[in-house]
Amino acid sequence: MILFFAGTSYAQPLEAIREAILEGDYSQAKDLSEQSLAKKLSRQEEEEVFYFLALSELYLGDYNKARGTFQRIVDGTKNMDLYDKASVGVVSSYYLDGEYREALKRCDDLLKERVDSNYFSSIYLKIARINLKLSHWDPARRYLKKILKEFPDSLEAYSAKQLLEEKKFFAVQVGAFLYKKYAKELVGRLREKGQYGYIVETEDKDGQRFYRVRVGELTSLGAAESLKDRLATLGFPTIIYP
């Protein structure tokens, strides 16, 4: 869950940063954040911009730097919602860096510390995703079901529903399309490279059907990572599911 702020005196620069992030222009968002931090800001404004900066660093793949920026917020803010969001950001930095056990420990610590958090659905989804990567299928499913039961209208509920539909194995996704014919074409290109691809039909939260192309049904994350690397060398964009 990402929450954007808009104060009265600083709304325009924050809006520009937010727009850059929503458009996926993380380099621009990072530059705008750094430019803003060079100006005289109130403490609240500074914390908000640091949060945007940390998001930009995270999405640009600089996980160590993002972790440090998020942690700076955690260590200094008195805004508990911002504290929780930045703490989830720290978890995300470990998760994306493949440090799943440390990410899980941080989640457990956060749940114990912040018993009145407004971000339980986000924390639960992180715990579920981490457990999936560790092949801890049953704990993952418990947290996904917990989201659907306790937070059925949350943004995380859709992701939880999708993840519950995943089978208990790892696969490497190499494409997702609105039109099945494009998915079939990709399956054909994979076959030419000696790889067996298959199509998984899913729907987004608005009911729009789309088609994922995946390779493999693997029981371990290590095997999935090896397949991911092999497909990447063949020129296919890859991401491991679940």
NURO-293626 format. One line per 5 residues: their letters; for each residue y, z, x of N, C-alpha, C. Coordinates in steps of 0.05 Angstrom, whole numbers, plus 5000, padded with zeros to 4 digits. Example, Ala and Ser with C-alpha at 12.3 -4.5 7.8 and 13.67 -1.06 7.14 Angstrom:
as = 4886,5156,5264,4910,5156,5246,4934,5156,5264 | 4955,5142,5257,4979,5143,5273,5001,5157,5258
//
This chain:
milff = 4976,5000,5017,5000,5000,5000,5025,5000,5018 | 5043,4982,5012,5068,4980,5027,5091,4984,5008 | 5109,5003,5014,5132,5008,4997,5157,5001,5012 | 5174,4985,5000,5199,4977,5013,5222,4992,5002 | 5241,4999,5018,5265,5014,5010,5289,4996,5008
agtsy = 5308,5005,4993,5333,4990,4991,5356,5010,4985 | 5368,5020,5005,5391,5038,5002,5415,5021,4995 | 5436,5035,4986,5460,5020,4977,5475,5008,5000 | 5481,5023,5021,5498,5013,5043,5483,4994,5061 | 5456,4996,5060,5441,4980,5080,5421,4961,5067
aqple = 5426,4955,5042,5407,4939,5026,5403,4911,5038 | 5425,4898,5046,5423,4870,5054,5406,4866,5079 | 5410,4881,5101,5392,4877,5124,5363,4885,5118 | 5359,4906,5102,5332,4913,5095,5318,4892,5078 | 5333,4880,5060,5323,4858,5044,5315,4834,5061
airea = 5330,4828,5082,5324,4806,5099,5298,4811,5115 | 5295,4836,5124,5270,4844,5138,5246,4842,5119 | 5250,4853,5096,5228,4853,5076,5220,4825,5069 | 5239,4807,5065,5233,4779,5058,5218,4766,5081 | 5225,4771,5105,5211,4760,5128,5182,4769,5129
ilegd = 5177,4794,5123,5150,4804,5122,5134,4792,5100 | 5146,4791,5076,5132,4779,5053,5125,4750,5058 | 5142,4736,5073,5137,4708,5079,5118,4704,5103 | 5110,4726,5115,5092,4725,5138,5105,4717,5164 | 5132,4719,5165,5147,4713,5189,5151,4739,5204
ysqak = 5130,4749,5217,5131,4776,5229,5148,4777,5254 | 5150,4755,5268,5167,4754,5291,5196,4757,5283 | 5204,4743,5262,5231,4745,5251,5236,4774,5241 | 5217,4786,5228,5220,4813,5218,5223,4832,5241 | 5208,4828,5262,5211,4845,5286,5238,4843,5299
dlseq = 5248,4818,5301,5274,4813,5313,5296,4826,5297 | 5295,4823,5270,5315,4834,5253,5314,4864,5254 | 5291,4876,5255,5288,4905,5257,5301,4915,5283 | 5295,4902,5305,5306,4911,5331,5336,4908,5332 | 5346,4886,5319,5375,4882,5318,5388,4905,5302
slakk = 5375,4912,5280,5386,4933,5263,5386,4960,5277 | 5365,4965,5292,5363,4991,5306,5384,4993,5329 | 5395,4971,5337,5416,4972,5358,5443,4981,5346 | 5445,4982,5319,5469,4990,5306,5468,5020,5299 | 5491,5030,5291,5493,5058,5283,5482,5061,5254
lsrqe = 5461,5076,5252,5447,5080,5226,5445,5109,5219 | 5443,5115,5193,5436,5142,5185,5407,5147,5192 | 5399,5172,5191,5371,5178,5197,5352,5165,5178 | 5358,5165,5153,5341,5152,5133,5339,5122,5138 | 5361,5109,5144,5361,5080,5149,5345,5075,5174
eeevf = 5348,5091,5194,5334,5086,5219,5304,5089,5215 | 5295,5109,5200,5267,5112,5195,5255,5089,5179 | 5271,5079,5160,5262,5056,5144,5258,5031,5161 | 5278,5027,5179,5276,5003,5196,5253,5006,5216 | 5249,5030,5226,5226,5035,5244,5200,5029,5230
yflal = 5198,5035,5205,5174,5029,5189,5169,4999,5188 | 5191,4984,5182,5188,4955,5182,5180,4944,5209 | 5192,4956,5230,5185,4947,5257,5156,4951,5263 | 5146,4975,5255,5117,4981,5259,5099,4962,5244 | 5107,4955,5219,5091,4935,5204,5091,4908,5219
selyl = 5114,4900,5229,5116,4875,5243,5098,4875,5267 | 5099,4896,5282,5082,4898,5306,5052,4898,5299 | 5045,4911,5277,5018,4912,5268,5008,4884,5261 | 5024,4869,5245,5016,4843,5236,5016,4822,5259 | 5031,4828,5280,5032,4810,5303,5009,4816,5322
gdynk = 4993,4836,5316,4969,4843,5332,4974,4861,5356 | 4999,4873,5357,5005,4891,5379,4998,4919,5369 | 4973,4926,5368,4964,4950,5354,4973,4976,5368 | 4973,4976,5395,4981,4999,5409,5011,5005,5404 | 5027,4984,5406,5056,4988,5401,5061,4997,5372
argtf = 5048,4984,5353,5051,4992,5325,5043,5021,5321 | 5021,5029,5334,5012,5057,5331,5033,5076,5341 | 5046,5069,5363,5066,5087,5374,5091,5088,5356 | 5098,5066,5344,5121,5065,5326,5115,5081,5300 | 5092,5076,5289,5084,5092,5265,5083,5122,5272
qrivd = 5072,5129,5295,5070,5157,5302,5097,5170,5306 | 5116,5155,5316,5143,5164,5318,5154,5173,5291 | 5149,5157,5271,5157,5165,5244,5143,5190,5234 | 5117,5191,5238,5101,5214,5230,5111,5239,5243 | 5118,5238,5268,5127,5261,5283,5155,5271,5275
gtknm = 5171,5253,5264,5199,5260,5259,5209,5261,5231 | 5196,5247,5212,5207,5245,5186,5202,5270,5169 | 5221,5275,5150,5218,5296,5130,5212,5284,5103 | 5211,5258,5102,5204,5244,5077,5173,5241,5076 | 5161,5256,5058,5132,5258,5058,5118,5232,5049
dlydk = 5131,5217,5032,5119,5191,5025,5119,5172,5049 | 5141,5172,5064,5143,5156,5088,5123,5167,5109 | 5120,5193,5110,5100,5205,5128,5072,5195,5122 | 5065,5194,5096,5038,5185,5089,5035,5155,5095 | 5055,5139,5089,5053,5110,5094,5050,5105,5124
asvgv = 5066,5119,5140,5064,5115,5169,5037,5125,5179 | 5027,5147,5168,5000,5157,5176,4979,5136,5170 | 4981,5123,5146,4962,5101,5140,4965,5078,5159 | 4990,5074,5168,4995,5053,5188,4981,5059,5214 | 4981,5085,5222,4966,5093,5246,4937,5087,5243
vssyy = 4926,5094,5220,4898,5088,5214,4892,5058,5216 | 4910,5042,5205,4907,5013,5205,4907,5002,5234 | 4923,5014,5251,4924,5005,5279,4897,5009,5293 | 4884,5032,5287,4858,5037,5299,4837,5019,5286 | 4838,5015,5260,4819,4999,5246,4820,4970,5256
ldgey = 4844,4958,5258,4846,4931,5267,4839,4927,5296 | 4841,4949,5311,4834,4948,5339,4804,4953,5344 | 4789,4957,5322,4760,4961,5324,4752,4989,5331 | 4771,5008,5330,4764,5036,5335,4759,5050,5309 | 4736,5043,5297,4730,5052,5270,4726,5082,5267
realk = 4713,5094,5286,4708,5122,5284,4733,5139,5286 | 4751,5130,5303,4777,5144,5306,4793,5140,5280 | 4792,5116,5269,4806,5110,5244,4796,5128,5222 | 4769,5131,5220,4757,5148,5200,4765,5177,5203 | 4766,5187,5228,4774,5214,5233,4803,5219,5224
rcddl = 4820,5199,5229,4848,5202,5221,4851,5203,5191 | 4834,5187,5177,4835,5188,5148,4826,5215,5137 | 4804,5226,5149,4795,5252,5140,4815,5274,5145 | 4828,5272,5168,4849,5292,5174,4872,5290,5154 | 4880,5265,5147,4902,5261,5129,4896,5272,5101
lkerv = 4871,5268,5092,4863,5278,5066,4864,5308,5065 | 4856,5321,5086,4857,5350,5087,4885,5361,5088 | 4902,5347,5102,4930,5356,5106,4947,5350,5082 | 4944,5327,5069,4962,5318,5048,4948,5318,5021 | 4943,5342,5011,4928,5345,4986,4944,5336,4962
dsnyf = 4970,5333,4965,4987,5324,4943,4999,5296,4949 | 4986,5280,4965,4996,5254,4972,4997,5235,4948 | 5016,5217,4949,5018,5196,4928,5003,5171,4937 | 4988,5173,4959,4976,5149,4971,4946,5152,4974 | 4933,5167,4956,4905,5171,4958,4890,5144,4954
ssiyl = 4899,5127,4936,4884,5102,4932,4884,5085,4958 | 4906,5085,4972,4908,5070,4997,4890,5083,5019 | 4890,5109,5020,4873,5123,5039,4844,5119,5033 | 4836,5120,5008,4808,5116,5000,4799,5088,5007 | 4817,5068,5003,4809,5041,5010,4805,5038,5040
kiari = 4822,5051,5056,4818,5050,5085,4791,5062,5092 | 4784,5085,5080,4759,5098,5086,4736,5080,5078 | 4738,5067,5056,4716,5049,5047,4713,5026,5066 | 4735,5014,5074,4733,4991,5092,4721,4999,5119 | 4730,5022,5129,4719,5032,5155,4689,5036,5153
nlkls = 4680,5049,5131,4652,5054,5128,4636,5028,5125 | 4647,5008,5113,4634,4982,5112,4630,4971,5140 | 4650,4973,5157,4648,4962,5184,4627,4978,5200 | 4623,5004,5193,4603,5020,5207,4575,5018,5194 | 4573,5000,5174,4548,4997,5159,4540,5022,5144
hwdpa = 4560,5038,5137,4555,5062,5120,4560,5054,5091 | 4540,5039,5080,4544,5026,5054,4549,5046,5031 | 4533,5067,5030,4535,5085,5008,4561,5101,5007 | 4571,5112,5029,4597,5125,5029,4619,5106,5021 | 4617,5081,5031,4637,5061,5025,4638,5056,4994
rrylk = 4615,5053,4982,4614,5047,4954,4624,5071,4937 | 4619,5095,4947,4629,5119,4933,4659,5119,4932 | 4672,5112,4954,4701,5112,4954,4713,5089,4938 | 4699,5066,4938,4709,5044,4922,4707,5050,4892 | 4685,5063,4884,4683,5071,4856,4703,5092,4849
kilke = 4710,5109,4869,4729,5130,4864,4757,5118,4858 | 4763,5097,4873,4789,5083,4868,4789,5072,4839 | 4768,5059,4831,4767,5047,4804,4768,5068,4782 | 4756,5091,4787,4756,5112,4767,4783,5127,4766 | 4794,5134,4789,4818,5150,4790,4844,5134,4790
fpdsl = 4843,5110,4801,4867,5093,4803,4862,5065,4793 | 4854,5062,4768,4847,5035,4758,4869,5015,4757 | 4894,5025,4757,4917,5006,4755,4931,5003,4782 | 4919,5013,4803,4932,5011,4830,4927,4984,4842 | 4943,4977,4862,4939,4952,4877,4912,4952,4890
eaysa = 4903,4975,4898,4877,4977,4913,4853,4973,4895 | 4857,4976,4869,4834,4973,4851,4822,4945,4851 | 4838,4925,4853,4828,4898,4855,4811,4894,4880 | 4821,4903,4903,4806,4901,4927,4780,4916,4926 | 4781,4940,4913,4757,4956,4910,4736,4941,4894
kqlle = 4744,4929,4872,4726,4914,4855,4713,4891,4871 | 4729,4877,4886,4718,4855,4902,4698,4864,4923 | 4705,4886,4936,4687,4896,4957,4661,4907,4945 | 4662,4918,4921,4637,4927,4908,4618,4904,4902 | 4629,4880,4900,4612,4857,4894,4599,4846,4919
ekkff = 4609,4855,4942,4597,4846,4967,4569,4857,4971 | 4551,4841,4983,4524,4851,4988,4524,4867,5014 | 4501,4881,5019,4499,4899,5042,4492,4884,5067 | 4508,4865,5075,4505,4852,5101,4532,4841,5109 | 4534,4833,5134,4559,4821,5145,4556,4791,5144
avqvg = 4579,4778,5140,4581,4749,5141,4607,4742,5154 | 4609,4717,5164,4633,4708,5176,4645,4687,5158 | 4669,4692,5148,4683,4673,5131,4700,4654,5147 | 4697,4628,5140,4712,4607,5156,4731,4592,5138 | 4733,4599,5113,4753,4585,5096,4751,4595,5067
aflyk = 4774,4591,5052,4775,4598,5024,4792,4577,5010 | 4783,4566,4988,4796,4543,4975,4798,4547,4945 | 4818,4534,4934,4821,4534,4905,4803,4512,4892 | 4796,4492,4908,4779,4470,4898,4752,4469,4913 | 4731,4468,4897,4704,4470,4908,4698,4447,4927
kyake = 4710,4423,4921,4704,4400,4938,4712,4405,4967 | 4734,4420,4971,4742,4425,4999,4723,4445,5012 | 4713,4464,4996,4693,4482,5007,4668,4467,5015 | 4660,4448,4998,4636,4433,5005,4640,4416,5030 | 4664,4405,5033,4670,4389,5057,4667,4407,5082
lvgrl = 4677,4432,5080,4675,4450,5103,4646,4457,5109 | 4630,4461,5088,4602,4466,5092,4589,4443,5107 | 4597,4419,5100,4587,4395,5114,4595,4394,5143 | 4620,4402,5149,4628,4402,5177,4613,4423,5193 | 4608,4446,5180,4592,4467,5193,4564,4457,5199
rekgq = 4552,4442,5180,4525,4432,5184,4524,4413,5208 | 4545,4397,5211,4547,4378,5234,4547,4393,5260 | 4557,4418,5260,4558,4435,5284,4533,4452,5287 | 4514,4448,5269,4489,4464,5270,4491,4491,5258 | 4510,4495,5240,4514,4521,5228,4509,4519,5198
ygyiv = 4495,4539,5187,4489,4539,5158,4512,4554,5144 | 4527,4540,5128,4548,4552,5112,4541,4552,5083 | 4552,4571,5068,4547,4573,5040,4572,4581,5025 | 4573,4576,4999,4597,4580,4984,4594,4605,4966 | 4614,4622,4966,4615,4645,4948,4638,4642,4929
etedk = 4632,4641,4903,4653,4638,4883,4665,4665,4875 | 4691,4668,4876,4704,4693,4867,4729,4686,4851 | 4741,4707,4840,4766,4704,4825,4786,4724,4836 | 4812,4715,4835,4833,4734,4843,4841,4751,4819 | 4860,4769,4823,4867,4788,4802,4879,4775,4777
dgqrf = 4887,4750,4780,4898,4735,4757,4878,4717,4743 | 4853,4719,4753,4832,4703,4741,4829,4675,4753 | 4844,4669,4774,4842,4643,4787,4817,4642,4804 | 4800,4622,4799,4775,4620,4814,4780,4606,4841 | 4767,4616,4862,4769,4603,4888,4742,4606,4902
yrvrv = 4739,4591,4924,4713,4587,4936,4715,4594,4966 | 4699,4614,4973,4698,4623,5001,4674,4610,5015 | 4679,4601,5040,4657,4590,5056,4650,4610,5078 | 4624,4617,5078,4615,4638,5097,4590,4628,5112 | 4586,4642,5134,4562,4636,5151,4549,4662,5157
gelts = 4522,4663,5154,4507,4686,5163,4503,4708,5142 | 4481,4722,5145,4475,4747,5130,4464,4766,5150 | 4481,4782,5163,4474,4797,5186,4475,4827,5181 | 4456,4841,5193,4453,4870,5187,4470,4887,5204 | 4482,4876,5226,4498,4893,5244,4525,4880,5249
lgaae = 4545,4896,5254,4572,4886,5260,4572,4871,5286 | 4556,4881,5306,4555,4868,5332,4545,4839,5330 | 4525,4835,5313,4515,4808,5309,4536,4790,5295 | 4550,4802,5277,4571,4787,5263,4594,4780,5282 | 4601,4798,5300,4622,4792,5319,4613,4770,5338
slkdr = 4588,4769,5346,4578,4748,5363,4579,4721,5349 | 4572,4721,5323,4573,4696,5307,4602,4688,5304 | 4620,4707,5299,4648,4701,5296,4659,4687,5321 | 4652,4698,5345,4661,4686,5370,4650,4658,5373 | 4625,4654,5366,4613,4628,5369,4626,4607,5351
latlg = 4631,4615,5326,4645,4597,5308,4673,4591,5316 | 4686,4611,5328,4714,4607,5338,4714,4586,5360 | 4694,4587,5378,4693,4567,5400,4689,4539,5389 | 4677,4537,5365,4673,4510,5352,4698,4501,5337 | 4718,4518,5337,4744,4509,5325,4748,4519,5296
fptii = 4732,4538,5287,4735,4547,5260,4750,4574,5259 | 4769,4577,5241,4782,4603,5238,4762,4623,5226 | 4762,4647,5235,4740,4666,5226,4751,4693,5219 | 4737,4706,5200,4741,4734,5194,4715,4746,5184 | 4709,4770,5192,4684,4783,5184,4687,4797,5157
yp = 4667,4792,5140,4665,4806,5114,4640,4822,5113 | 4639,4845,5100,4661,4858,5086,4680,4872,5106
//
